[in-house]
Amino acid sequence: MNSGTMKFDFSKDKSDQAREIMFNVYEALQEKGYNPISQIVGYILSGDPTYITSHKNARILIRKIERDELLEEIVRFYLKSE
């Protein structure tokens, strides 16, 4: 059993892709009249893709990035804004 800390590697390319996907999904949810923040949080917490609209292929897009990668991008963005 390894008691050391695991290192998570998140490359710049994936970060850029995650950011672009998040903005596209946000826009699609907003266009359909949903609360984008609530819907994205629901998806990240549950893994249920039905939280994301199929409008503008948003559901397909968001599933291209793992939920932990999306969460990391959100945390990175939040901490950079402080």
Secondary structure, DSSP 8 states (H G I E B T S, - for coil): ---S-------HHHHHHHHHHHHHHHHHHHHTT--HHHHHHHHHHH--GGGS--GGGHHHHHTTS-HHHHHHHHHHHHHHH-
